[in-house]
Amino acid sequence: MEPLTEFTPIAATIGGALIGLAAALMLIFEGRIAGISGILSGVFKRRTDEDSPPAWQATFIGGLVLGGLVLMVANPPVVTTGLTLSPLLVIAAGLLVGFGTRLGNGCTSGHGVCGIPRLSIRSILATLTFMGAAAATVYLTNHVFAFGGLS
């Protein structure tokens, strides 16, 4: 599969608007930030025997997984990434992302999608930091270390 190079401004705008609407509705109706890392950590948070995670957290994460599975069945080429990296490198990268998410008290959805519209300086700085780190990582892996990433 070819890398994602097709410019689709209408689809991107609609997708972005839907993500923003969902985040706004969650804030309005639940009083919660739609930060995936915080929601996921809430599902796995240690609790007493009688305490269970709020149903909305498990439902939210289940919806993310189910949405990906439905997309994989409905349109398999969209999910195919063509990654040629070793599984060990992918696992290491995932662990580093998880560590960074905890260190930064949030992820792209929490800081970028929810924090920036609220004009949170912390979220603006966090988003600039991880977007800069992402750009540097792509440059280093593709041009300096020549991992290549995509086939």
N, CA, C and O atoms as a DFTB+ gen file, in Angstrom:
604 C
 N C O
     1  1       0.836      -1.182       0.000
     2  2       0.000       0.000       0.000
     3  2       0.876       1.238       0.000
     4  3       1.926       1.271       0.642
     5  1       0.446       2.232      -0.708
     6  2       1.161       3.501      -0.768
     7  2       0.979       4.275       0.535
     8  3      -0.067       4.167       1.176
     9  1       1.984       5.055       0.933
    10  2       1.800       5.920       2.099
    11  2       0.635       6.882       1.864
    12  3       0.287       7.170       0.719
    13  1       0.049       7.366       2.922
    14  2      -1.086       8.278       2.809
    15  2      -0.609       9.630       2.295
    16  3      -0.117      10.457       3.063
    17  1      -0.758       9.847       1.000
    18  2      -0.305      11.094       0.404
    19  2      -1.439      11.841      -0.282
    20  3      -1.250      12.970      -0.734
    21  1      -2.606      11.230      -0.364
    22  2      -3.728      11.867      -1.038
    23  2      -4.275      12.993      -0.169
    24  3      -4.529      12.803       1.021
    25  1      -4.454      14.163      -0.770
    26  2      -4.968      15.329      -0.057
    27  2      -6.484      15.291      -0.109
    28  3      -7.075      15.365      -1.186
    29  1      -7.121      15.175       1.060
    30  2      -8.586      15.081       1.136
    31  2      -9.105      16.121       2.130
    32  3      -9.473      15.769       3.251
    33  1      -9.140      17.389       1.737
    34  2      -9.517      18.438       2.694
    35  2     -10.962      18.334       3.184
    36  3     -11.236      18.657       4.340
    37  1     -11.875      17.901       2.350
    38  2     -13.270      17.822       2.786
    39  2     -13.434      16.708       3.822
    40  3     -14.031      16.919       4.877
    41  1     -12.904      15.526       3.518
    42  2     -12.993      14.416       4.475
    43  2     -12.266      14.763       5.774
    44  3     -12.754      14.445       6.859
    45  1     -11.106      15.412       5.673
    46  2     -10.352      15.789       6.872
    47  2     -11.116      16.813       7.703
    48  3     -11.119      16.735       8.932
    49  1     -11.755      17.757       7.055
    50  2     -12.535      18.775       7.760
    51  2     -13.738      18.155       8.463
    52  3     -14.030      18.482       9.613
    53  1     -14.428      17.265       7.771
    54  2     -15.579      16.588       8.377
    55  2     -15.122      15.744       9.570
    56  3     -15.739      15.789      10.634
    57  1     -14.051      14.981       9.397
    58  2     -13.529      14.162      10.495
    59  2     -13.109      15.005      11.679
    60  3     -13.426      14.671      12.821
    61  1     -12.403      16.090      11.424
    62  2     -11.981      16.982      12.504
    63  2     -13.160      17.618      13.215
    64  3     -13.161      17.745      14.440
    65  1     -14.167      18.020      12.446
    66  2     -15.370      18.612      13.051
    67  2     -16.091      17.593      13.935
    68  3     -16.576      17.944      15.011
    69  1     -16.164      16.347      13.495
    70  2     -16.820      15.310      14.300
    71  2     -16.049      15.034      15.598
    72  3     -16.651      14.850      16.656
    73  1     -14.725      15.008      15.509
    74  2     -13.910      14.817      16.715
    75  2     -14.119      15.991      17.672
    76  3     -14.303      15.787      18.872
    77  1     -14.091      17.200      17.155
    78  2     -14.316      18.385      17.989
    79  2     -15.704      18.399      18.607
    80  3     -15.863      18.749      19.777
    81  1     -16.717      18.018      17.819
    82  2     -18.084      17.971      18.335
    83  2     -18.212      16.940      19.455
    84  3     -18.833      17.203      20.484
    85  1     -17.617      15.760      19.242
    86  2     -17.677      14.720      20.267
    87  2     -16.994      15.176      21.550
    88  3     -17.502      14.932      22.644
    89  1     -15.848      15.835      21.423
    90  2     -15.124      16.323      22.601
    91  2     -15.933      17.402      23.317
    92  3     -15.988      17.426      24.546
    93  1     -16.558      18.294      22.552
    94  2     -17.378      19.357      23.150
    95  2     -18.597      18.771      23.853
    96  3     -18.938      19.202      24.955
    97  1     -19.255      17.801      23.235
    98  2     -20.430      17.174      23.849
    99  2     -20.055      16.443      25.143
   100  3     -20.811      16.467      26.115
   101  1     -18.900      15.803      25.149
   102  2     -18.470      15.112      26.367
   103  2     -18.209      16.121      27.484
   104  3     -18.550      15.871      28.640
   105  1     -17.613      17.244      27.147
   106  2     -17.355      18.278      28.153
   107  2     -18.664      18.892      28.647
   108  3     -18.830      19.121      29.845
   109  1     -19.581      19.154      27.737
   110  2     -20.856      19.776      28.110
   111  2     -21.723      18.840      28.947
   112  3     -22.240      19.236      29.992
   113  1     -21.880      17.602      28.488
   114  2     -22.826      16.689      29.141
   115  2     -22.228      15.858      30.271
   116  3     -22.945      15.461      31.189
   117  1     -20.945      15.592      30.219
   118  2     -20.315      14.776      31.264
   119  2     -19.362      15.572      32.144
   120  3     -18.967      15.111      33.215
   121  1     -18.989      16.778      31.688
   122  2     -18.037      17.572      32.445
   123  2     -16.647      16.970      32.439
   124  3     -15.852      17.223      33.345
   125  1     -16.347      16.169      31.418
   126  2     -15.068      15.453      31.329
   127  2     -14.334      15.837      30.053
   128  3     -14.942      16.167      29.034
   129  1     -13.009      15.784      30.139
   130  2     -12.150      16.006      28.980
   131  2     -12.015      14.676      28.235
   132  3     -11.801      13.636      28.860
   133  1     -12.136      14.702      26.929
   134  2     -12.044      13.479      26.118
   135  2     -10.588      13.133      25.819
   136  3     -10.200      12.981      24.661
   137  1      -9.797      13.013      26.865
   138  2      -8.394      12.622      26.726
   139  2      -8.284      11.107      26.830
   140  3      -8.581      10.531      27.876
   141  1      -7.866      10.473      25.768
   142  2      -7.855       9.014      25.708
   143  2      -6.962       8.410      26.778
   144  3      -7.342       7.423      27.408
   145  1      -5.787       8.978      26.997
   146  2      -4.881       8.387      27.989
   147  2      -5.483       8.429      29.391
   148  3      -5.344       7.473      30.154
   149  1      -6.145       9.522      29.732
   150  2      -6.778       9.623      31.045
   151  2      -7.952       8.669      31.188
   152  3      -8.151       8.065      32.242
   153  1      -8.727       8.539      30.120
   154  2      -9.870       7.626      30.149
   155  2      -9.374       6.188      30.273
   156  3      -9.907       5.414      31.069
   157  1      -8.361       5.828      29.495
   158  2      -7.830       4.464      29.541
   159  2      -7.215       4.151      30.902
   160  3      -7.429       3.066      31.444
   161  1      -6.459       5.087      31.456
   162  2      -5.871       4.831      32.770
   163  2      -6.952       4.722      33.835
   164  3      -6.773       4.011      34.823
   165  1      -8.073       5.417      33.649
   166  2      -9.183       5.304      34.590
   167  2      -9.813       3.927      34.587
   168  3     -10.305       3.466      35.617
   169  1      -9.804       3.258      33.426
   170  2     -10.347       1.903      33.338
   171  2      -9.481       0.937      34.141
   172  3     -10.002       0.016      34.769
   173  1      -8.167       1.139      34.127
   174  2      -7.239       0.217      34.785
   175  2      -6.794       0.678      36.170
   176  3      -5.933       0.048      36.784
   177  1      -7.366       1.758      36.660
   178  2      -6.999       2.295      37.968
   179  2      -7.339       1.288      39.074
   180  3      -8.387       0.643      39.039
   181  1      -6.441       1.164      40.050
   182  2      -6.698       0.262      41.187
   183  2      -7.860       0.802      42.002
   184  3      -7.942       1.992      42.303
   185  1      -8.754      -0.114      42.349
   186  2      -9.936       0.252      43.116
   187  2     -10.167      -0.758      44.229
   188  3      -9.570      -1.835      44.248
   189  1     -11.032      -0.394      45.139
   190  2     -11.432      -1.350      46.172
   191  2     -12.369      -2.370      45.540
   192  3     -12.827      -2.175      44.414
   193  1     -12.654      -3.438      46.241
   194  2     -13.486      -4.514      45.701
   195  2     -14.864      -4.046      45.256
   196  3     -15.370      -4.490      44.226
   197  1     -15.471      -3.153      46.026
   198  2     -16.828      -2.717      45.676
   199  2     -16.852      -1.607      44.633
   200  3     -17.911      -1.287      44.093
   201  1     -15.708      -1.025      44.350
   202  2     -15.617       0.084      43.410
   203  2     -15.265      -0.445      42.020
   204  3     -14.331      -1.234      41.877
   205  1     -15.989      -0.025      41.021
   206  2     -15.689      -0.434      39.652
   207  2     -15.523       0.807      38.793
   208  3     -15.992       1.883      39.164
   209  1     -14.849       0.668      37.629
   210  2     -14.664       1.857      36.790
   211  2     -16.009       2.364      36.296
   212  3     -16.917       1.568      36.053
   213  1     -16.149       3.660      36.146
   214  2     -17.396       4.187      35.600
   215  2     -17.687       3.562      34.228
   216  3     -16.783       3.373      33.414
   217  1     -18.936       3.254      33.994
   218  2     -19.331       2.585      32.748
   219  2     -18.952       3.404      31.518
   220  3     -18.641       2.838      30.470
   221  1     -18.976       4.726      31.634
   222  2     -18.685       5.544      30.465
   223  2     -17.251       5.349      29.988
   224  3     -16.991       5.417      28.787
   225  1     -16.307       5.107      30.914
   226  2     -14.913       4.916      30.513
   227  2     -14.757       3.633      29.699
   228  3     -14.141       3.646      28.634
   229  1     -15.305       2.542      30.189
   230  2     -15.221       1.273      29.460
   231  2     -15.962       1.362      28.137
   232  3     -15.510       0.810      27.134
   233  1     -17.099       2.054      28.124
   234  2     -17.869       2.216      26.888
   235  2     -17.081       3.036      25.870
   236  3     -17.062       2.707      24.684
   237  1     -16.435       4.097      26.330
   238  2     -15.649       4.964      25.451
   239  2     -14.517       4.179      24.794
   240  3     -14.344       4.234      23.576
   241  1     -13.746       3.450      25.601
   242  2     -12.630       2.660      25.073
   243  2     -13.162       1.542      24.175
   244  3     -12.593       1.275      23.116
   245  1     -14.241       0.892      24.590
   246  2     -14.856      -0.148      23.751
   247  2     -15.291       0.398      22.407
   248  3     -15.148      -0.271      21.384
   249  1     -15.822       1.614      22.404
   250  2     -16.231       2.250      21.145
   251  2     -15.050       2.521      20.231
   252  3     -15.161       2.377      19.014
   253  1     -13.920       2.912      20.804
   254  2     -12.719       3.124      19.987
   255  2     -12.266       1.824      19.327
   256  3     -11.960       1.785      18.136
   257  1     -12.233       0.759      20.133
   258  2     -11.806      -0.548      19.604
   259  2     -12.812      -1.048      18.569
   260  3     -12.426      -1.499      17.491
   261  1     -14.100      -0.966      18.898
   262  2     -15.139      -1.440      17.982
   263  2     -15.130      -0.637      16.674
   264  3     -15.299      -1.205      15.595
   265  1     -14.935       0.658      16.771
   266  2     -14.867       1.496      15.573
   267  2     -13.732       1.077      14.655
   268  3     -13.897       1.025      13.436
   269  1     -12.573       0.776      15.245
   270  2     -11.436       0.298      14.451
   271  2     -11.718      -1.045      13.804
   272  3     -11.355      -1.274      12.650
   273  1     -12.366      -1.936      14.549
   274  2     -12.705      -3.256      13.994
   275  2     -13.719      -3.141      12.857
   276  3     -13.593      -3.823      11.840
   277  1     -14.720      -2.283      13.028
   278  2     -15.709      -2.078      11.967
   279  2     -15.037      -1.510      10.723
   280  3     -15.332      -1.942       9.609
   281  1     -14.147      -0.556      10.900
   282  2     -13.425       0.018       9.760
   283  2     -12.563      -1.037       9.073
   284  3     -12.476      -1.066       7.845
   285  1     -11.925      -1.904       9.861
   286  2     -11.078      -2.954       9.293
   287  2     -11.899      -3.915       8.428
   288  3     -11.429      -4.371       7.385
   289  1     -13.125      -4.219       8.862
   290  2     -13.991      -5.117       8.095
   291  2     -14.589      -4.387       6.885
   292  3     -14.651      -4.947       5.790
   293  1     -15.024      -3.150       7.083
   294  2     -15.702      -2.404       6.021
   295  2     -14.754      -1.938       4.926
   296  3     -15.132      -1.909       3.754
   297  1     -13.524      -1.571       5.290
   298  2     -12.582      -1.017       4.317
   299  2     -11.151      -1.391       4.711
   300  3     -10.397      -0.535       5.173
   301  1     -10.767      -2.670       4.531
   302  2      -9.459      -3.159       4.999
   303  2      -8.241      -2.359       4.528
   304  3      -7.308      -2.198       5.314
   305  1      -8.194      -1.847       3.291
   306  2      -6.979      -1.120       2.878
   307  2      -6.694       0.124       3.721
   308  3      -5.542       0.548       3.816
   309  1      -7.715       0.709       4.327
   310  2      -7.501       1.907       5.139
   311  2      -6.693       1.584       6.395
   312  3      -5.936       2.421       6.886
   313  1      -6.859       0.373       6.907
   314  2      -6.196      -0.014       8.148
   315  2      -4.792      -0.546       7.897
   316  3      -3.965      -0.525       8.808
   317  1      -4.502      -1.014       6.709
   318  2      -3.184      -1.541       6.385
   319  2      -2.175      -0.401       6.370
   320  3      -2.347       0.577       5.642
   321  1      -1.123      -0.526       7.175
   322  2      -0.149       0.555       7.281
   323  2       1.101       0.332       6.441
   324  3       1.752       1.295       6.037
   325  1       1.443      -0.912       6.174
   326  2       2.659      -1.188       5.430
   327  2       3.912      -1.012       6.263
   328  3       4.998      -0.854       5.705
   329  1       3.795      -1.034       7.586
   330  2       4.974      -0.896       8.435
   331  2       5.914      -2.077       8.240
   332  3       5.484      -3.229       8.171
   333  1       7.189      -1.774       8.152
   334  2       8.185      -2.832       7.992
   335  2       9.143      -2.888       9.182
   336  3      10.173      -3.559       9.127
   337  1       8.800      -2.187      10.240
   338  2       9.659      -2.167      11.420
   339  2       9.493      -3.450      12.221
   340  3       8.468      -4.125      12.125
   341  1      10.501      -3.780      13.003
   342  2      10.433      -4.979      13.830
   343  2       9.395      -4.795      14.936
   344  3       9.201      -3.681      15.424
   345  1       8.727      -5.881      15.334
   346  2       7.760      -5.775      16.428
   347  2       8.383      -5.235      17.713
   348  3       7.725      -4.512      18.462
   349  1       9.633      -5.576      17.972
   350  2      10.310      -5.082      19.170
   351  2      10.449      -3.557      19.137
   352  3      10.247      -2.892      20.153
   353  1      10.789      -3.012      17.981
   354  2      10.916      -1.566      17.847
   355  2       9.556      -0.890      18.015
   356  3       9.470       0.172      18.631
   357  1       8.497      -1.487      17.478
   358  2       7.153      -0.930      17.609
   359  2       6.716      -0.950      19.075
   360  3       6.120       0.014      19.555
   361  1       7.007      -2.040      19.788
   362  2       6.676      -2.129      21.211
   363  2       7.446      -1.082      22.004
   364  3       6.877      -0.421      22.873
   365  1       8.726      -0.926      21.714
   366  2       9.541       0.082      22.403
   367  2       8.983       1.483      22.144
   368  3       8.905       2.301      23.060
   369  1       8.600       1.752      20.914
   370  2       8.032       3.061      20.580
   371  2       6.725       3.285      21.333
   372  3       6.483       4.379      21.843
   373  1       5.889       2.267      21.406
   374  2       4.634       2.379      22.144
   375  2       4.849       2.659      23.617
   376  3       4.140       3.471      24.213
   377  1       5.830       1.985      24.205
   378  2       6.144       2.219      25.615
   379  2       6.662       3.643      25.841
   380  3       6.325       4.275      26.841
   381  1       7.476       4.142      24.916
   382  2       7.973       5.517      25.032
   383  2       6.829       6.525      24.904
   384  3       6.804       7.525      25.621
   385  1       5.889       6.269      24.002
   386  2       4.728       7.149      23.863
   387  2       3.905       7.137      25.155
   388  3       3.477       8.186      25.637
   389  1       3.690       5.944      25.708
   390  2       2.958       5.839      26.964
   391  2       3.651       6.574      28.095
   392  3       2.996       7.254      28.886
   393  1       4.972       6.446      28.183
   394  2       5.745       7.152      29.200
   395  2       5.609       8.670      29.022
   396  3       5.399       9.402      29.989
   397  1       5.730       9.126      27.775
   398  2       5.604      10.561      27.495
   399  2       4.215      11.094      27.808
   400  3       4.058      12.223      28.272
   401  1       3.218      10.272      27.549
   402  2       1.851      10.664      27.844
   403  2       1.650      10.862      29.344
   404  3       1.012      11.823      29.772
   405  1       2.201       9.944      30.135
   406  2       2.090      10.082      31.590
   407  2       2.913      11.277      32.078
   408  3       2.471      12.021      32.954
   409  1       4.103      11.459      31.513
   410  2       4.967      12.564      31.906
   411  2       4.306      13.914      31.597
   412  3       4.405      14.857      32.382
   413  1       3.634      13.992      30.445
   414  2       2.998      15.242      30.033
   415  2       1.578      15.411      30.539
   416  3       0.900      16.373      30.179
   417  1       1.116      14.471      31.381
   418  2      -0.250      14.515      31.915
   419  2      -1.297      14.631      30.816
   420  3      -2.261      15.384      30.950
   421  1      -1.113      13.891      29.737
   422  2      -2.115      13.894      28.685
   423  2      -1.538      13.550      27.339
   424  3      -0.327      13.399      27.175
   425  1      -2.431      13.428      26.375
   426  2      -2.052      13.016      25.033
   427  2      -2.586      14.028      24.021
   428  3      -3.056      15.103      24.395
   429  1      -2.512      13.677      22.752
   430  2      -2.967      14.595      21.712
   431  2      -4.442      14.924      21.844
   432  3      -4.848      16.059      21.593
   433  1      -5.247      13.951      22.232
   434  2      -6.676      14.240      22.353
   435  2      -6.964      15.134      23.559
   436  3      -7.797      16.036      23.475
   437  1      -6.293      14.893      24.657
   438  2      -6.517      15.712      25.845
   439  2      -5.970      17.119      25.698
   440  3      -6.675      18.094      25.955
   441  1      -4.715      17.226      25.286
   442  2      -4.092      18.546      25.155
   443  2      -4.445      19.218      23.833
   444  3      -4.876      20.371      23.814
   445  1      -4.262      18.499      22.728
   446  2      -4.451      19.110      21.414
   447  2      -5.889      19.388      21.048
   448  3      -6.208      20.477      20.571
   449  1      -6.771      18.415      21.265
   450  2      -8.165      18.565      20.847
   451  2      -8.988      19.293      21.902
   452  3      -9.858      20.096      21.567
   453  1      -8.718      19.018      23.169
   454  2      -9.547      19.597      24.243
   455  2      -8.903      20.792      24.938
   456  3      -9.608      21.719      25.337
   457  1      -7.586      20.789      25.092
   458  2      -6.924      21.859      25.833
   459  2      -6.733      23.137      25.037
   460  3      -6.949      24.230      25.560
   461  1      -6.334      23.016      23.791
   462  2      -6.103      24.210      22.968
   463  2      -7.378      25.034      22.783
   464  3      -7.321      26.256      22.920
   465  1      -8.534      24.416      22.477
   466  2      -9.761      25.232      22.352
   467  2     -10.146      25.951      23.656
   468  3     -10.834      26.970      23.621
   469  1      -9.699      25.417      24.806
   470  2      -9.964      26.077      26.085
   471  2      -8.882      27.106      26.405
   472  3      -8.880      27.698      27.484
   473  1      -7.959      27.314      25.460
   474  2      -6.850      28.261      25.590
   475  2      -5.948      27.953      26.788
   476  3      -5.434      28.861      27.441
   477  1      -5.767      26.664      27.063
   478  2      -4.885      26.235      28.141
   479  2      -3.432      26.377      27.687
   480  3      -3.002      25.720      26.740
   481  1      -2.688      27.235      28.368
   482  2      -1.281      27.445      28.027
   483  2      -0.511      26.134      28.152
   484  3       0.317      25.814      27.300
   485  1      -0.786      25.372      29.221
   486  2      -0.118      24.088      29.412
   487  2      -0.374      23.163      28.226
   488  3       0.544      22.488      27.759
   489  1      -1.602      23.126      27.741
   490  2      -1.930      22.263      26.607
   491  2      -1.296      22.754      25.313
   492  3      -0.846      21.953      24.494
   493  1      -1.260      24.051      25.131
   494  2      -0.621      24.605      23.929
   495  2       0.866      24.244      23.922
   496  3       1.394      23.803      22.901
   497  1       1.537      24.430      25.056
   498  2       2.960      24.089      25.141
   499  2       3.183      22.586      24.996
   500  3       4.132      22.165      24.333
   501  1       2.326      21.780      25.603
   502  2       2.463      20.323      25.480
   503  2       2.284      19.891      24.032
   504  3       3.044      19.061      23.534
   505  1       1.286      20.447      23.352
   506  2       1.038      20.080      21.964
   507  2       2.208      20.493      21.074
   508  3       2.636      19.724      20.212
   509  1       2.722      21.692      21.276
   510  2       3.894      22.123      20.509
   511  2       5.080      21.202      20.764
   512  3       5.831      20.879      19.843
   513  1       5.245      20.782      22.006
   514  2       6.354      19.892      22.362
   515  2       6.223      18.544      21.689
   516  3       7.170      18.082      21.052
   517  1       5.051      17.888      21.817
   518  2       4.988      16.556      21.220
   519  2       4.872      16.575      19.710
   520  3       5.268      15.605      19.063
   521  1       4.349      17.630      19.125
   522  2       4.342      17.712      17.667
   523  2       5.765      17.952      17.148
   524  3       6.157      17.390      16.125
   525  1       6.532      18.781      17.851
   526  2       7.933      18.988      17.487
   527  2       8.749      17.713      17.638
   528  3       9.574      17.387      16.785
   529  1       8.512      16.993      18.734
   530  2       9.213      15.725      18.955
   531  2       8.823      14.698      17.887
   532  3       9.663      13.917      17.442
   533  1       7.564      14.699      17.481
   534  2       7.119      13.771      16.429
   535  2       7.801      14.089      15.098
   536  3       8.251      13.186      14.394
   537  1       7.874      15.374      14.759
   538  2       8.536      15.770      13.508
   539  2      10.015      15.395      13.539
   540  3      10.554      14.896      12.551
   541  1      10.666      15.636      14.668
   542  2      12.080      15.282      14.801
   543  2      12.273      13.770      14.704
   544  3      13.235      13.308      14.089
   545  1      11.371      12.999      15.303
   546  2      11.464      11.546      15.255
   547  2      11.318      11.032      13.831
   548  3      12.069      10.152      13.411
   549  1      10.361      11.570      13.086
   550  2      10.182      11.159      11.688
   551  2      11.430      11.490      10.879
   552  3      11.894      10.671      10.086
   553  1      11.967      12.678      11.076
   554  2      13.173      13.059      10.344
   555  2      14.336      12.128      10.692
   556  3      15.020      11.624       9.801
   557  1      14.555      11.904      11.977
   558  2      15.678      11.058      12.402
   559  2      15.520       9.612      11.912
   560  3      16.477       9.015      11.421
   561  1      14.321       9.057      12.045
   562  2      14.147       7.647      11.638
   563  2      14.195       7.470      10.130
   564  3      14.650       6.430       9.653
   565  1      13.741       8.449       9.371
   566  2      13.719       8.302       7.913
   567  2      14.986       8.782       7.228
   568  3      15.336       8.269       6.165
   569  1      15.689       9.760       7.810
   570  2      16.825      10.355       7.102
   571  2      18.172      10.136       7.788
   572  3      19.190      10.006       7.107
   573  1      18.198      10.092       9.095
   574  2      19.470       9.946       9.800
   575  2      19.777       8.463      10.074
   576  3      20.858       7.972       9.750
   577  1      18.814       7.767      10.671
   578  2      19.012       6.371      11.012
   579  2      18.494       5.417       9.935
   580  3      18.766       4.217       9.985
   581  1      17.748       5.946       8.963
   582  2      17.254       5.201       7.792
   583  2      16.468       3.939       8.157
   584  3      16.651       2.889       7.540
   585  1      15.582       4.049       9.175
   586  2      14.693       2.931       9.476
   587  2      13.652       2.780       8.376
   588  3      13.222       1.667       8.075
   589  1      13.246       3.892       7.777
   590  2      12.317       3.839       6.659
   591  2      10.864       3.808       7.051
   592  3      10.078       4.509       6.414
   593  1      10.446       3.070       8.027
   594  2       9.078       3.077       8.515
   595  2       8.037       2.476       7.606
   596  3       7.414       1.477       7.964
   597  1       7.829       3.055       6.436
   598  2       6.795       2.574       5.518
   599  2       7.438       1.885       4.327
   600  3       8.498       2.287       3.847
   601  1       6.776       0.846       3.866
   602  2       7.313       0.130       2.697
   603  2       6.927       0.837       1.421
   604  3       7.285       0.387       0.333
